[in-house]
């Protein structure tokens, strides 16, 4: 599968408020850092550097339950990215 590991039975369906990308994640919470436009901050800062801000712009739209439902949603989202090209499978 493209977004989540094979056999996943529960995942979150997210949409980023900044870039508009939609994705699945096995982490479920009200919001998270977008894997496309968000950056994990480098917490190793010097004395003159400001503390980096973690921006959680991806909002949870729906919790997907059931192995078949997760697989179906993963396939639909991956088709949007690959343009219907099944050669990546």
N, C-alpha and C positions, 0 to 999 in steps of 0.2 A: 504494500500500500504506500501511498505517497506521503501523507502527513503523519499518520500514527502507525505503530507496529501492527503486524498481522495478529489477529485474535483479540484486539482491543474491544472491550464490552461497554466502556463508558468514556466519553470525551466531551469536551466543550467546543462549541462552534462560536468563533469570535469574528468581529469586524473591527478594523483599526479606524479610529476617528480621524487620524491624520492623513493616511495614504489610501484608505478605502479597501485595503486587501482583506480577504476573508480566508480563514484557515481553521484547522482543527488542532486541538492540543489535548494531551492526556492530563495536563494540569487544569483543574477546574476552580475558578474563582471569579469574582465580579469583574475584574480587569487584570490585564497583564501587559508586559512589554511586547510590542509588535516584533516578530522575527524579521520583517522586511525593512522597516524604517527606524525601529527602536534600536538603541545600542545599550549593551550592558556597560555600566560605568566602570571605569578603572579606579578602584578604590585606593590605589597606591599614589597618594598625592604628596606634593612637597609642601613646605611651610608657607609658600606664597600662593599656592593654588587654592581655588575654591572647591568646596565639596561638590562632586557631580550630582546632578539631579536625575533621579530615575523617573521617567515619564511612562506611565502605564496607560497608553492610549487605546489599546484593544479592549473592547467591551464584550462581555458574554452575551450572545444572542439566544442561545439554546443549549441545553444539555442533551446530547445524543446517547440513548441507551439501547443496548442490544447489539450483538456482533454483526448481524445483517444490516441494521440501520447505519452503524458506523461505517461499514464497508461501502454501502451505497452512497453515503454522503462524501466519503473520501474519494470515491470514483468520480462523482459529479464535480467536485472542486478541482480534482487533478485534470479532468478534461478541459476545464476552463483555462488552465495554465498550458497544457500541452497542445491545445487546439484540436483534440480528437485523435492525436497520433498515439496509437497503441504500441509503437515500437519501444517505448521506454519501459513497458511492463516486463 
